Amino acid sequence: MTDDPDHHASAGHIALVGAGPGDPDLLTLRAVDRLRAADVVLYDDLGSAGALVHAREDAELISVGKRAGQHAPKQAEVSRLMVAYARLGKRVVRLKSGDPAIFSRADEEITAAREAGVAIEMVPGVTSATAAAAHLGTALTKRLVARRVQFITAHEVTGGLPDDLDLAALADPAATTCVFMGKATFPALADKLFAHGLSPDTPAAVVESLGSDPRTMIGTVTTIATRLRENPPAGACMILYGAALAGVVNDTSPAATHATAPHGEEWTAGPRLEP
């Protein structure tokens, strides 16, 4: 970009597009349509590679992803860029991993666009919570067992466990709890949950790298917390726990094939539903 887009004021359009967990097969038709039409794509690093193949060859692709321990644009700068390009009359896609409505700071970007008088829409994506459940071959809800699903982020801006979590609700085994960004903090969270009455034997699972080469660890909250503390996987993880996971933990079918992870802990490539 050669000009400062803040000096222009023509009408553009912004689409906050959910890239899903990283598998391009899980993109919505609307997401593909917006990517094909985009002049500029501001994308997160996580989960975006597969989606970017749908961008035009002449589209400007700008990485604005946030990775722990690495330099990345501040949210205010991402919002400024997004609005500035739209003011140039560009069709802008802000490509976000998972679903833009869940733990993605979409509210800040929507506010920035509206305050600037720029048209904005949100295109839903498959959240990693439901993608993880699909990979495991289980439902997040189960009649008479799990009537409630709760999504939490276990990672605050400083990198630690948030101190305002509703631990009583999170210790309810009748809810299926989906923990985003909890790879480093889940062991500490598990200790707090046990103190609030959650059984250490509550079924749990971790799915790593959902979009590329997904692998799982299956066990109890205790075993999952121990494994994450001692041998954390390298990829992004979705952690699920609750009574609804009992069927996955107890699955001994041939579909639950096993592989060895780099650190020696046992992983499974499924369970997967066989054709």
WOCORNOR-V302608 format. One record per pair of residues at least 12 apart in sequence whose C-alpha atoms are under 7 Angstrom apart, sorted by sequence separation. I is the first residue (numbers start at 1). J is the second residue. D is the distance in whole Angstrom. If there is no record, write none. Layout:
BEGIN
i: (I,I)
j: (J,J)
d: (D,D)
END
This chain:
BEGIN
i: (205,206,256,257,205,256,257,17,64,204,205,256,204,255,256,203,204,255,256,38,203,204,255,36,45,202,203,35,36,40,41,42,43,44,201,202,255,35,36,39,40,41,42,43,44,45,200,201,204,221,38,39,40,41,42,43,44,200,201,32,42,43,171,200,100,161,22,99,100,150,154,160,171,173,21,22,24,99,149,150,151,152,153,154,155,167,171,172,209,20,23,24,98,99,148,149,150,151,152,153,154,155,171,208,209,19,22,98,99,146,147,148,149,150,151,152,153,154,168,208,209,19,98,145,146,153,167,173,208,79,83,98,146,207,208,219,154,190,206,207,218,19,86,206,207,231,79,206,205,206,190,205,140,204,205,204,187,203,204,186,187,202,203,202,203,187,202,204,187,203,203,183,203,48,129,183,217,40,47,217,39,40,41,42,43,44,46,216,217,39,40,41,42,43,44,215,216,38,39,40,41,42,43,44,215,216,38,41,183,215,216,38,214,181,35,180,34,179,180,179,178,179,178,177,178,176,177,176,177,176,175,174,176,173,174,173,14,13,12,11,12,132,11,12,17,19,21,10,11,12,13,14,15,16,17,18,19,20,21,6,9,10,11,12,13,14,15,16,17,18,19,20,132,5,8,9,10,12,13,14,15,16,17,18,19,20,5,8,18,18,5,18,5,17,16,31,28,146,27,145,146,145,26,142,141,140,13,14,15,16,17,18,20,21,12,13,14,15,16,17,18,19,20,21,132,11,12,13,14,15,16,17,18,20,21,15,20,129,21,128,138,136,136,137,135,136,137,136,137,135,47,22,23,21,22,23,21,22)
j: (217,218,268,269,218,269,270,31,78,218,219,270,219,270,271,219,220,271,272,55,220,221,272,54,63,220,221,54,55,59,60,61,62,63,220,221,274,55,56,59,60,61,62,63,64,65,220,221,224,241,59,60,61,62,63,64,65,221,222,54,64,65,193,222,124,185,47,124,125,175,179,185,196,198,47,48,50,125,175,176,177,178,179,180,181,193,197,198,235,47,50,51,125,126,175,176,177,178,179,180,181,182,198,235,236,47,50,126,127,174,175,176,177,178,179,180,181,182,196,236,237,48,127,174,175,182,196,202,237,109,113,128,176,237,238,249,185,221,237,238,249,51,118,238,239,263,112,239,239,240,225,240,176,240,241,241,225,241,242,225,226,241,242,242,243,228,243,245,229,245,246,228,249,97,178,232,266,90,97,267,90,91,92,93,94,95,97,267,268,91,92,93,94,95,96,267,268,91,92,93,94,95,96,97,268,269,92,95,237,269,270,93,269,237,93,238,93,238,239,239,239,240,240,240,241,240,241,241,242,242,242,242,244,242,243,243,86,86,86,86,87,207,87,88,93,95,97,87,88,89,90,91,92,93,94,95,96,97,98,84,87,88,89,90,91,92,93,94,95,96,97,98,210,84,87,88,89,91,92,93,94,95,96,97,98,99,85,88,98,99,87,100,88,100,100,123,125,243,125,243,244,244,126,244,244,244,118,119,120,121,122,123,125,126,118,119,120,121,122,123,124,125,126,127,238,118,119,120,121,122,123,124,125,127,128,123,128,238,131,238,248,248,270,271,270,271,272,272,273,272,211,210,211,210,211,212,211,212)
d: (6,7,6,6,4,7,6,6,7,6,6,5,5,7,4,6,5,5,7,7,4,5,6,6,7,5,6,6,5,5,6,6,6,6,5,6,7,5,6,5,5,5,5,5,6,5,7,6,7,7,7,6,6,6,6,6,4,6,7,6,6,6,5,5,6,6,4,5,7,7,6,7,6,7,5,6,5,4,5,6,6,6,6,6,6,6,6,7,5,7,6,6,6,6,5,5,5,5,5,5,6,6,5,6,5,6,6,6,5,5,7,6,6,6,6,6,6,5,6,6,6,6,4,6,5,7,7,7,4,5,6,6,6,6,7,6,6,7,6,5,6,6,7,6,7,6,6,4,6,6,7,5,6,6,6,4,5,6,6,6,7,7,6,6,6,7,7,6,6,5,5,7,6,6,6,7,7,7,5,5,6,6,6,6,6,6,6,5,6,5,5,5,5,5,6,6,5,5,6,6,6,6,6,7,6,6,6,7,6,5,7,6,7,7,7,6,7,6,7,5,6,6,5,6,7,7,5,6,6,5,6,6,6,5,6,6,7,6,4,7,6,6,6,7,7,6,6,5,7,4,7,6,6,6,6,6,6,5,5,5,5,5,5,5,5,5,5,5,5,5,5,4,7,5,6,6,5,6,6,6,6,6,6,6,6,6,6,6,5,5,7,5,6,7,7,6,7,7,7,7,6,7,7,6,6,6,6,6,6,6,6,6,5,7,7,5,5,5,5,5,5,6,4,6,7,7,7,6,6,6,6,6,4,6,5,7,7,7,7,7,7,7,6,6,7,5,6,6,6,6,6,7,4,6,4,7,5,7)
END
